[in-house]
Amino acid sequence: MRRVRYSVAASLDGFIAGPNGEFDWIPMDPTIDFNAFYSTIDTVLMGRGTYKIVQTQKERGGVEEPQPNSYVFSRTLKPEDHPDVTIVADDAGGVVAGLKERDGRDIWLMGGGILFRSLLDAGVVDTVEIGIVPILLGSGIPVLPAGETPARLEHVRSETFPSGIILAKYVVV
């Protein structure tokens, strides 16, 4: 079965973006093999906020990675206004559970934190892969917003890169 992989960069103090959604603090480490990662996925999940950031980057010519099947979880976006993605307004957990049963490669939960919380609570997230960036932001968008359900993780491996980023990989138990 396909895995849902929450793979994000986060500050050492646990934020995936600054208070206004900024992510310019994330260094581009040339030793990180993004192409190897992209070859393992064929579907991307993102919340509305992450989708807007991706759209802005595309308009500026800053998105170079392949654009696989993309699902955007939003109650406000209209599908007819975004024909290049699938808009999901309800039952995020059920939709993702269905995606996991289809043939294909892994599914990248690209962001954001609210979607991660929702899918973690629904029991459909398989791995958490966080690139810990050596910076303290002090505030911003958290890796995981507050919620009722704790999640136990089992460490799989960690890797340190020249930029100081530590990639920590866990399986959701």
NORMO-V273650 format. One record per residue. N is the residue number from 1. RES is the residue in one small letter. SS is DSSP state (h for helix, s for strand, l for the rest). D_FIRST is the distance of its C-alpha to the first C-alpha in whole Angstrom. Layout:
BEGIN
n = {N,N}
res = {RES,RES}
ss = {SS,SS}
d_first = {D_FIRST,D_FIRST}
END
This chain:
BEGIN
n = {1,2,3,4,5,6,7,8,9,10,11,12,13,14,15,16,17,18,19,20,21,22,23,24,25,26,27,28,29,30,31,32,33,34,35,36,37,38,39,40,41,42,43,44,45,46,47,48,49,50,51,52,53,54,55,56,57,58,59,60,61,62,63,64,65,66,67,68,69,70,71,72,73,74,75,76,77,78,79,80,81,82,83,84,85,86,87,88,89,90,91,92,93,94,95,96,97,98,99,100,101,102,103,104,105,106,107,108,109,110,111,112,113,114,115,116,117,118,119,120,121,122,123,124,125,126,127,128,129,130,131,132,133,134,135,136,137,138,139,140,141,142,143,144,145,146,147,148,149,150,151,152,153,154,155,156,157,158,159,160,161,162,163,164,165,166,167,168,169,170,171,172,173}
res = {m,r,r,v,r,y,s,v,a,a,s,l,d,g,f,i,a,g,p,n,g,e,f,d,w,i,p,m,d,p,t,i,d,f,n,a,f,y,s,t,i,d,t,v,l,m,g,r,g,t,y,k,i,v,q,t,q,k,e,r,g,g,v,e,e,p,q,p,n,s,y,v,f,s,r,t,l,k,p,e,d,h,p,d,v,t,i,v,a,d,d,a,g,g,v,v,a,g,l,k,e,r,d,g,r,d,i,w,l,m,g,g,g,i,l,f,r,s,l,l,d,a,g,v,v,d,t,v,e,i,g,i,v,p,i,l,l,g,s,g,i,p,v,l,p,a,g,e,t,p,a,r,l,e,h,v,r,s,e,t,f,p,s,g,i,i,l,a,k,y,v,v,v}
ss = {l,l,l,s,s,s,s,s,s,s,s,l,l,l,s,s,s,l,l,l,l,l,l,l,l,l,l,l,l,l,l,l,l,h,h,h,h,h,l,l,s,s,s,s,s,s,s,h,h,h,h,h,h,h,h,h,h,h,h,l,l,l,l,l,l,l,l,l,s,s,s,s,s,l,l,l,l,l,h,h,h,l,l,l,l,s,s,s,l,l,l,h,h,h,h,h,h,h,h,h,h,l,l,l,l,s,s,s,s,s,s,l,h,h,h,h,h,h,h,h,h,l,l,l,l,l,s,s,s,s,s,s,s,l,l,l,l,l,l,l,s,s,l,l,l,l,l,l,l,l,l,l,s,s,s,s,s,s,s,s,l,l,l,l,l,s,s,s,s,s,s,s,l}
d_first = {0,4,6,10,13,16,18,22,25,28,31,32,33,30,30,28,31,35,36,37,33,34,32,35,35,32,33,32,31,31,30,26,24,23,22,20,18,18,17,13,13,14,14,16,17,20,23,27,28,26,26,30,30,28,30,33,32,31,35,36,34,32,29,28,24,22,22,18,17,19,19,22,22,26,28,31,30,31,28,31,32,29,28,26,23,21,23,22,25,23,20,18,16,15,15,12,10,11,10,6,6,8,8,9,9,9,11,14,16,19,21,23,24,24,21,20,22,20,17,17,19,17,14,12,12,11,13,17,18,22,25,28,31,34,36,37,37,38,37,34,31,29,25,25,28,29,27,27,24,24,21,21,19,19,21,19,21,24,26,29,30,34,34,33,30,28,24,23,19,18,15,15,16}
END
